[in-house]
Amino acid sequence: METITSCNTATLATYVPTGDNPWDIAKVKHLYRRLGYGATEATINIALAGTPQNAVDTIVNQAINMPNTPAPEWGYWSFNDYADYNEMNNEQRGIWYRQAAKDIQTKGLKGRLTFFWLNHFVTQLESYNHAPYMFQYWDALQTHCLGNFKTFIREIGLNPAMLLMLNGFENTNDNPNENYARELFELFSLGENNGYTQQDIEETSRALTGYNHWDDYGGAIYFNASTYDDSLKTILGVTGNWNYDNVIDILFEQREDLIATFICEKLYRYFVSPVVNETIISSLKATFIATNWEIAPVLSSLFKSEHFFNVNANGHLIKSPYDLTATYINELNMTYNGTEEDFLNFNVYINDMLGQDIFQPIDVAGWQRDQDWINTSTLTGRWLGMEYLTWSFWDYDRGQFRQFAIHLTGNSNDPEFITRTIVDYFLSKELYTASDYDIALDIFKWEVPQGYYDDGSWNLSWEDTDYQVLLLIHHIFRMPEFQLK
């Protein structure tokens, strides 16, 4: 099998703008589209006036200091707290779907990383189906998304959603269950068949026993020694009467290089490119280990680098459904039709139809991303989903489209300049050929007689220019380039 190498040969040296490699709008948009879900023009201009290092520090520090989404009043309820469990639990599930979608769209790097780790430490709502556990799981992801990875992996394994998803709740000394032990190694820390054996899984499953008790369905799950396997186990070559905490310590002591490599490669593929640069990974994993498993320094090193801002890093990843919709909503920055609740329900529905149900990844390995997002049916669905979103803004106030163009272009009356400016605003890179811009220009000009453009009498204040802008935007989100970030 032929090995694919990255075209991005830039290093982790700090990116310093030069005349040939300036800190420009394209790089700022690249930063905000990768670290969050886009940004308004005002935010972009603030970042552009400073340095790239300050912009990265601002984004990362805001994420670190941003409080978690407050717990709903029902966040720690168990079955006996409900008057009508089925009706109220279903209503609460809807509430937290909407809240999670809002967090993803509005919380920048914190929202993005919360969603990233949800797809790493995968649970599926159908396995626990309890709204308070949804909240508690989301809260744990928010708490640790930029914190210490070793602490994160220790805490997430005892989260009720995870204990039910991977059968930890059923794992007892009389009947050990291997599911969580297997995924702890295969999916969460080392990678498939990488540094562990079947015997390690079996022995680890016995060490993880005991977390099988609650006082009420849906309540806190706690340890009870009566179901714990109190015997010697040999895990990754080390023998002792190991328990849950010992497992995590042994794992990080015995396999630190493999863990650091696996996690840094996954972060790299998510934030930079599906094709891994081994030299970059080597440096990132050294930082990961040296900082005792802190996530933020690894990401800061990557985000500030020449490698991250290299031209070959831009427009190199296929947008997920939430990349597609949340970035579009944030960058268009228009008011939608209906209530916030209705709009969030609508957005959740669209992304679900496009293949990304927040609390129901496709399997325990999660969405594989990038090219998996695109096929003949999902591409058409993406176009339709973007149309639905756009009509929601149009139905509220069609004049928003004219004002968007006026603001973005400085109220130009040059249709070619307007077209190119709007196209470039939404894309990671310029279109490949001039004829691609010509096609967009023809669509924007619509049915307005050419003479009005020629003599300069046409301008963005004309009655139908809002529809012209709408037509152009519909054309843009059908472009292959719009699918990339």
CORJOVEN-V412086 format. One record per backbone hydrogen bond with DSSP energy under -1.0 kcal/mol. CO is the residue of the C=O (numbers start at 0). NH is the residue of the N-H. E is the energy in kcal/mol with one decimal. If there is no record, write none. Layout:
# CORJOVEN-V412086
[[CO	NH	E] [CO	NH	E]]
This chain:
# CORJOVEN-V412086
[[6	8	-1.0] [10	306	-1.9] [12	305	-2.7] [20	17	-1.4] [21	23	-1.1] [23	27	-2.2] [24	28	-2.7] [25	29	-2.0] [26	30	-2.3] [27	31	-2.4] [28	32	-2.5] [29	33	-1.7] [30	34	-2.6] [31	35	-1.3] [31	37	-1.4] [39	43	-2.2] [40	44	-2.3] [41	45	-1.7] [42	46	-2.1] [43	47	-2.4] [44	48	-1.5] [46	49	-1.0] [50	54	-2.2] [51	55	-2.3] [52	56	-2.6] [53	57	-2.6] [54	58	-2.2] [55	59	-2.8] [56	60	-3.0] [57	61	-2.3] [58	62	-1.8] [59	63	-2.4] [60	64	-2.5] [61	65	-1.2] [71	74	-2.2] [73	76	-1.8] [77	80	-2.3] [78	81	-1.7] [83	87	-2.5] [84	88	-2.9] [85	89	-1.8] [86	90	-1.9] [87	91	-2.4] [88	92	-2.2] [89	93	-1.8] [90	94	-1.9] [91	95	-2.3] [92	96	-2.1] [93	97	-2.2] [94	98	-2.2] [95	99	-2.4] [96	100	-2.3] [97	101	-2.2] [98	102	-2.6] [99	103	-2.6] [100	104	-1.9] [101	105	-2.4] [102	106	-2.3] [106	109	-1.2] [106	110	-1.3] [107	111	-2.3] [108	112	-2.8] [109	113	-2.2] [110	114	-1.8] [111	115	-2.2] [112	116	-2.8] [113	117	-1.6] [114	118	-1.2] [116	119	-1.1] [116	120	-3.2] [119	121	-1.4] [123	126	-2.4] [124	127	-1.5] [124	128	-3.3] [129	132	-1.1] [129	133	-1.5] [130	134	-2.1] [131	135	-2.5] [132	136	-2.4] [133	137	-2.5] [134	138	-2.9] [135	139	-1.8] [136	140	-2.1] [137	141	-2.4] [138	142	-2.5] [139	143	-1.9] [140	144	-1.1] [143	146	-1.5] [146	294	-3.0] [147	151	-2.5] [148	152	-2.8] [149	153	-1.7] [150	154	-2.4] [151	155	-2.8] [154	157	-1.2] [155	158	-1.2] [158	162	-2.7] [159	163	-1.9] [160	164	-2.2] [161	165	-2.6] [162	168	-2.5] [167	170	-1.1] [170	209	-1.1] [174	171	-1.1] [177	181	-2.6] [178	182	-2.3] [179	183	-2.8] [180	184	-1.4] [181	185	-3.1] [182	186	-1.7] [182	187	-2.2] [184	189	-2.3] [184	190	-1.7] [190	193	-1.2] [196	200	-1.7] [197	201	-2.4] [198	202	-2.8] [199	203	-2.5] [200	204	-2.5] [201	205	-1.2] [202	206	-1.3] [203	207	-1.5] [209	211	-1.4] [209	223	-2.0] [212	221	-2.7] [215	218	-2.4] [216	78	-3.2] [221	212	-1.2] [223	226	-1.8] [224	227	-1.3] [226	172	-1.2] [227	229	-1.1] [228	230	-1.5] [232	239	-2.1] [234	237	-1.8] [237	234	-2.8] [239	232	-3.0] [239	241	-1.8] [242	246	-2.1] [243	247	-1.6] [244	248	-2.1] [245	249	-3.0] [246	250	-2.6] [247	251	-2.1] [248	252	-2.0] [249	253	-2.9] [250	254	-1.8] [254	258	-2.5] [255	259	-2.7] [256	260	-2.2] [257	261	-2.5] [258	262	-2.6] [259	263	-2.2] [260	264	-2.4] [261	265	-1.7] [262	266	-2.5] [263	267	-2.4] [264	268	-2.6] [265	269	-1.6] [266	270	-2.6] [267	271	-3.0] [267	272	-1.4] [276	280	-2.2] [277	281	-2.3] [278	282	-1.5] [279	283	-2.6] [280	284	-2.8] [281	285	-1.3] [282	286	-1.7] [283	287	-2.4] [284	288	-2.3] [285	289	-2.4] [286	290	-2.0] [287	292	-2.9] [288	291	-1.7] [292	148	-3.4] [294	298	-2.0] [295	299	-2.9] [296	300	-2.2] [297	301	-1.8] [298	302	-3.2] [299	303	-1.8] [301	304	-1.3] [303	14	-2.9] [304	308	-1.6] [309	312	-2.3] [316	484	-2.6] [319	323	-2.7] [320	324	-2.6] [321	325	-2.1] [322	326	-1.3] [323	327	-1.2] [324	328	-2.6] [325	329	-2.4] [326	330	-2.6] [327	331	-2.5] [328	332	-2.1] [338	342	-2.5] [339	343	-2.8] [340	344	-2.4] [341	345	-2.3] [342	346	-2.6] [343	347	-2.9] [344	348	-2.3] [345	349	-2.4] [346	350	-2.4] [347	351	-2.2] [348	352	-2.5] [349	353	-1.5] [350	355	-3.0] [351	354	-1.5] [356	359	-2.3] [358	124	-2.8] [362	365	-1.9] [368	371	-2.1] [369	372	-2.2] [370	373	-1.2] [374	378	-2.4] [375	379	-1.1] [376	380	-2.1] [377	381	-2.4] [378	382	-1.9] [379	383	-2.3] [380	384	-2.9] [381	385	-2.4] [382	386	-2.0] [383	387	-2.5] [384	388	-2.2] [385	389	-2.4] [386	390	-2.7] [387	391	-1.4] [388	392	-1.2] [389	393	-2.2] [390	394	-3.1] [391	395	-1.0] [392	396	-2.2] [396	399	-1.9] [397	400	-1.5] [398	402	-2.3] [399	403	-2.3] [400	404	-1.8] [401	405	-2.6] [402	406	-2.6] [403	407	-2.3] [404	408	-2.1] [405	410	-2.2] [413	417	-2.6] [414	418	-2.5] [415	419	-2.4] [416	420	-2.5] [417	421	-2.4] [418	422	-2.6] [419	423	-2.7] [420	424	-1.7] [421	425	-1.2] [433	437	-2.0] [434	438	-2.1] [435	439	-1.7] [436	440	-2.6] [437	441	-2.4] [438	442	-1.8] [439	443	-2.3] [440	444	-2.5] [441	445	-1.1] [444	447	-1.8] [448	451	-1.3] [449	453	-2.5] [450	454	-2.4] [451	457	-2.1] [458	461	-1.7] [461	464	-1.4] [463	467	-1.7] [464	468	-2.4] [465	469	-1.9] [466	470	-2.6] [467	471	-2.1] [468	472	-2.5] [469	473	-2.5] [470	474	-1.9] [471	475	-2.4] [472	476	-2.2] [474	477	-1.1] [475	478	-1.8] [478	481	-1.0] [479	482	-1.3] [480	483	-1.4] [482	318	-3.4]]
